[in-house]
């Protein structure tokens, strides 16, 4: 049985072409690609790449200035945060939530819209594996090319499960029997009709949006389309902790709001979602509301 794509680049001694992440005594990271005969330079001196080629991961190298650097392969979260960008990347904390709550499994057939710089695509490909399918749609050709380069840089070449299409999802989606759809775009509600036709019963649509107005419109559009169960929406925040002897406290900085996530399950064909029993708060659908159901008030009342 052959190794999964990219697995050989994640273990064993360092080889030419491997990504290396150096950590200096202050915890700062430096990432580069190993090349025979090249030198790595810092303001604290340099050292030859050849010193790491063939060395085990977790080695320590010293520069000509006698500064020690710990050498490890970058983890996927490190890689996506340091990759060349065309658009903003999906942060690892959100990518992890998408993989968990959209239930991305090995062998899954996944459609993604809004590739950006390829961060989420890389996470999704590693989750679905060589036997799965990821069809990514990106309307901007320049972003698509940056994403392609980043994904191939991480896996060491093209991934057999990946197809990348330049164009709008709602105009080009031809996939059927799709297990999961992930929408990272400004107006995901524009794609819901096409998505509902592609998803299998029980399949999941997961949307990643930045603002509360996008979140509200997407949720109401999912309710209005009538073939999804009640959506669930949330955000996550990450706060590191400083631990030094008895000085145990939260860091002063944290990764706060990056975006909202929402998921909804596809119902079987011909099934109507159960009527919502809770009533919205007074004024939830006020005079200034112009979204779905603006004519008749909240659904299920």
C-alpha positions as CSV (number, residue, x, y, z in Angstrom):
1,X,0.0,0.0,0.0
2,X,1.5,3.3,-1.1
3,X,2.0,6.2,1.4
4,X,-0.6,8.9,1.4
5,X,0.4,12.0,-0.5
6,X,2.8,14.2,1.4
7,X,3.4,11.7,4.3
8,X,7.0,11.1,3.4
9,X,7.7,14.8,3.8
10,X,6.5,14.7,7.4
11,X,8.9,12.1,8.9
12,X,12.5,10.9,8.8
13,X,15.8,12.9,8.5
14,X,15.8,16.2,6.8
15,X,16.1,16.0,3.0
16,X,16.7,18.4,0.1
17,X,13.5,20.2,-0.6
18,X,12.1,19.9,2.9
19,X,10.6,22.9,4.7
20,X,12.5,23.7,7.9
21,X,11.3,25.9,10.7
22,X,14.0,27.4,12.9
23,X,13.2,28.7,16.4
24,X,15.6,31.2,18.0
25,X,16.1,31.7,21.8
26,X,13.4,34.3,21.8
27,X,10.8,31.9,20.3
28,X,10.8,33.6,16.8
29,X,10.3,31.4,13.8
30,X,12.1,31.4,10.5
31,X,11.0,29.1,7.6
32,X,13.0,28.1,4.6
33,X,13.5,25.3,2.1
34,X,16.6,23.1,2.3
35,X,19.0,23.4,-0.7
36,X,22.4,21.7,-1.0
37,X,25.2,24.1,-0.9
38,X,23.2,27.1,0.3
39,X,23.6,29.0,3.5
40,X,21.0,30.4,5.9
41,X,21.7,33.9,7.0
42,X,20.5,35.9,10.0
43,X,21.7,39.1,11.7
44,X,23.2,36.6,14.3
45,X,25.4,34.8,11.7
46,X,24.9,32.0,9.3
47,X,25.1,28.2,8.9
48,X,25.2,25.9,5.8
49,X,22.0,24.0,4.8
50,X,24.2,20.9,4.4
51,X,24.5,20.8,8.2
52,X,20.8,19.9,8.4
53,X,20.5,17.7,5.4
54,X,20.5,14.1,6.7
55,X,20.1,15.3,10.3
56,X,17.1,14.1,12.4
57,X,14.2,16.4,13.0
58,X,14.6,18.2,16.4
59,X,18.3,19.0,15.8
60,X,20.0,22.1,17.1
61,X,22.3,24.1,14.8
62,X,24.5,27.0,15.7
63,X,25.3,30.0,13.5
64,X,28.7,31.6,13.1
65,X,27.6,34.0,15.8
66,X,27.2,31.0,18.2
67,X,23.4,31.4,18.4
68,X,21.5,28.1,18.8
69,X,18.4,27.4,16.6
70,X,16.0,24.5,17.0
71,X,15.2,22.9,13.6
72,X,11.8,21.2,13.1
73,X,9.5,20.7,10.2
74,X,6.7,23.3,10.3
75,X,3.3,22.0,11.4
76,X,0.4,22.7,9.1
77,X,-0.8,25.6,11.2
78,X,2.8,27.1,11.0
79,X,2.9,26.5,7.3
80,X,-0.4,28.3,6.4
81,X,0.4,31.3,8.6
82,X,3.8,31.8,6.8
83,X,2.6,30.9,3.2
84,X,2.7,33.5,0.4
85,X,-0.7,35.2,0.3
86,X,-3.0,36.6,-2.3
87,X,-6.0,36.7,0.0
88,X,-6.3,36.4,3.8
89,X,-5.9,32.9,5.0
90,X,-8.3,30.9,7.1
91,X,-6.8,30.8,10.6
92,X,-5.9,27.3,12.0
93,X,-8.4,27.8,14.8
94,X,-11.2,28.2,12.3
95,X,-9.9,25.4,10.0
96,X,-9.9,23.0,12.9
97,X,-13.5,24.0,13.7
98,X,-14.5,23.4,10.1
99,X,-12.9,20.0,10.0
100,X,-14.6,19.0,13.2
101,X,-18.1,20.5,12.9
102,X,-18.4,20.0,9.2
103,X,-17.4,16.4,9.9
104,X,-14.8,16.2,7.1
105,X,-13.8,12.4,7.0
106,X,-11.4,10.3,5.0
107,X,-12.8,9.6,1.5
108,X,-15.4,12.5,1.7
109,X,-16.5,14.2,-1.4
110,X,-16.1,17.9,-0.6
111,X,-16.8,21.1,-2.6
112,X,-15.2,24.4,-1.5
113,X,-15.8,27.9,-2.8
114,X,-13.5,30.7,-2.1
115,X,-10.0,29.2,-2.2
116,X,-8.1,32.4,-1.3
117,X,-4.4,31.5,-0.7
118,X,-5.1,27.7,-0.2
119,X,-5.0,27.5,3.5
120,X,-8.3,25.7,4.0
121,X,-7.8,23.7,0.9
122,X,-4.6,22.2,2.4
123,X,-6.4,21.3,5.6
124,X,-9.3,19.7,3.7
125,X,-7.1,17.7,1.4
126,X,-5.2,16.3,4.3
127,X,-8.5,15.3,5.9
128,X,-10.2,13.7,2.9
129,X,-7.0,11.9,1.8
130,X,-6.1,10.4,-1.5
131,X,-9.3,8.5,-1.8
132,X,-11.5,11.5,-1.2
133,X,-12.4,14.4,-3.5
134,X,-12.0,18.2,-3.1
135,X,-13.3,20.4,-5.9
136,X,-12.4,24.0,-5.2
137,X,-13.9,27.0,-6.9
138,X,-12.1,30.4,-7.0
139,X,-13.4,33.3,-9.1
140,X,-10.0,35.1,-9.3
141,X,-7.3,33.4,-11.4
142,X,-4.5,35.1,-9.6
143,X,-5.7,33.8,-6.2
144,X,-6.2,30.3,-7.7
145,X,-2.6,30.2,-8.9
146,X,-1.2,31.3,-5.5
147,X,-3.3,28.6,-3.9
148,X,-2.1,26.0,-6.3
149,X,1.5,26.8,-5.6
150,X,1.0,26.8,-1.8
151,X,-0.9,23.4,-1.8
152,X,1.8,21.8,-4.1
153,X,4.5,23.3,-1.9
154,X,3.1,21.6,1.2
155,X,2.4,18.2,-0.4
156,X,5.5,18.2,-2.6
157,X,3.5,18.2,-5.8
158,X,-0.1,18.0,-7.1
159,X,-2.6,16.2,-4.8
160,X,-4.5,13.4,-6.6
161,X,-7.8,14.3,-4.8
162,X,-7.8,18.0,-5.8
163,X,-9.5,19.7,-8.6
164,X,-9.4,23.5,-8.9
165,X,-11.8,25.5,-11.1
166,X,-11.6,29.2,-11.8
167,X,-15.1,30.6,-11.8
168,X,-18.2,31.2,-9.7
169,X,-19.5,28.1,-7.9
170,X,-23.2,28.9,-8.7
171,X,-22.4,29.0,-12.4
172,X,-20.0,26.1,-12.7
173,X,-21.0,23.5,-10.0
174,X,-21.5,20.2,-11.8
175,X,-20.6,17.9,-8.9
176,X,-23.3,15.6,-7.6
177,X,-23.6,13.3,-4.5
178,X,-21.4,15.7,-2.5
179,X,-21.0,15.0,1.2
180,X,-19.8,18.4,2.4
181,X,-19.8,22.0,1.0
182,X,-17.6,24.7,2.5
183,X,-18.3,28.3,1.5
184,X,-15.7,31.0,2.3
185,X,-17.0,34.0,0.4
186,X,-18.8,37.3,0.7
187,X,-22.3,36.2,-0.3
188,X,-22.7,32.5,0.4
189,X,-26.5,32.8,0.1
190,X,-26.1,33.2,-3.6
191,X,-24.8,29.6,-3.8
192,X,-27.4,27.9,-1.6
193,X,-29.7,26.8,-4.5
194,X,-26.8,25.1,-6.3
195,X,-25.4,23.6,-3.1
196,X,-28.8,22.1,-2.1
197,X,-28.9,20.2,-5.5
198,X,-25.4,18.9,-5.1
199,X,-25.5,17.7,-1.4
200,X,-26.6,14.2,-0.5
201,X,-29.4,13.9,2.2
202,X,-27.7,14.4,5.5
203,X,-24.8,16.3,3.9
204,X,-23.5,19.5,5.5
205,X,-23.0,23.0,4.3
206,X,-20.5,25.1,6.3
207,X,-20.2,28.8,5.8
208,X,-17.4,31.1,7.0
209,X,-18.3,34.8,7.1
210,X,-16.8,37.8,8.6
211,X,-19.6,40.1,9.7
212,X,-22.9,39.8,11.6
213,X,-24.9,41.1,8.6
214,X,-23.5,38.3,6.4
215,X,-24.2,35.8,9.2
216,X,-27.8,37.0,9.6
217,X,-28.5,36.9,5.9
218,X,-27.0,33.5,5.4
219,X,-28.9,32.0,8.3
220,X,-32.2,33.5,7.0
221,X,-31.5,32.3,3.5
222,X,-30.9,28.8,4.7
223,X,-34.2,28.8,6.6
224,X,-36.0,30.2,3.5
225,X,-34.7,27.7,1.0
226,X,-36.5,25.0,3.0
227,X,-34.4,21.9,2.4
228,X,-32.0,22.3,5.4
229,X,-32.4,21.6,9.1
230,X,-32.1,24.5,11.5
231,X,-28.6,26.1,11.1
232,X,-26.1,26.4,14.0
233,X,-23.8,29.5,14.2
234,X,-20.8,30.3,16.5
235,X,-17.3,31.9,16.7
236,X,-14.2,30.8,18.5
237,X,-11.4,32.7,20.3
238,X,-8.0,31.4,21.4
239,X,-6.0,32.7,24.3
240,X,-2.5,31.4,25.1
241,X,-1.2,31.2,28.6
242,X,2.2,32.3,30.1
243,X,3.6,29.7,32.4
244,X,6.9,30.4,34.2
245,X,7.2,28.9,37.6
246,X,4.4,30.3,39.8
247,X,3.7,33.0,37.3
248,X,0.8,31.4,35.5
249,X,-1.5,33.9,33.7
250,X,-3.2,34.4,30.4
251,X,-1.2,36.2,27.7
252,X,-1.9,39.8,27.1
253,X,-2.7,39.1,23.4
254,X,-5.1,36.6,22.0
255,X,-6.6,35.5,18.6
256,X,-10.0,37.1,18.9
257,X,-12.7,37.4,16.2
258,X,-11.6,36.2,12.8
259,X,-15.0,35.0,11.5
260,X,-18.3,33.3,12.1
261,X,-19.0,29.7,11.2
262,X,-22.4,28.2,10.6
263,X,-23.4,24.7,9.6
264,X,-26.7,23.1,8.4
265,X,-27.7,19.6,7.4
266,X,-29.4,18.7,4.1
267,X,-32.8,17.2,4.5
268,X,-34.2,14.4,2.3
269,X,-35.9,15.4,-0.9
270,X,-39.6,16.4,-0.4
271,X,-39.2,16.7,3.4
272,X,-40.2,20.0,5.0
273,X,-38.2,21.1,8.1
274,X,-40.2,21.0,11.3
275,X,-41.7,24.4,12.3
276,X,-39.6,26.4,14.6
277,X,-41.3,26.6,18.0
278,X,-39.5,29.5,19.5
279,X,-40.6,33.0,18.7
280,X,-38.0,35.7,17.8
281,X,-37.5,38.6,20.2
282,X,-39.6,41.7,19.7
283,X,-38.1,43.8,16.9
284,X,-36.0,41.0,15.4
285,X,-37.8,41.5,12.1
286,X,-38.3,45.3,12.4
287,X,-39.2,47.9,9.8
288,X,-35.6,48.2,8.6
289,X,-35.2,44.5,7.9
290,X,-34.8,43.7,4.2
291,X,-33.6,40.1,4.2
292,X,-35.5,36.9,3.5
293,X,-39.1,36.8,4.7
294,X,-39.2,40.6,4.8
295,X,-42.7,40.6,3.5
296,X,-44.2,38.1,5.9
297,X,-42.1,38.3,9.1
298,X,-40.2,35.5,10.7
299,X,-40.5,31.9,9.4
300,X,-42.4,29.5,11.7
301,X,-44.2,32.2,13.7
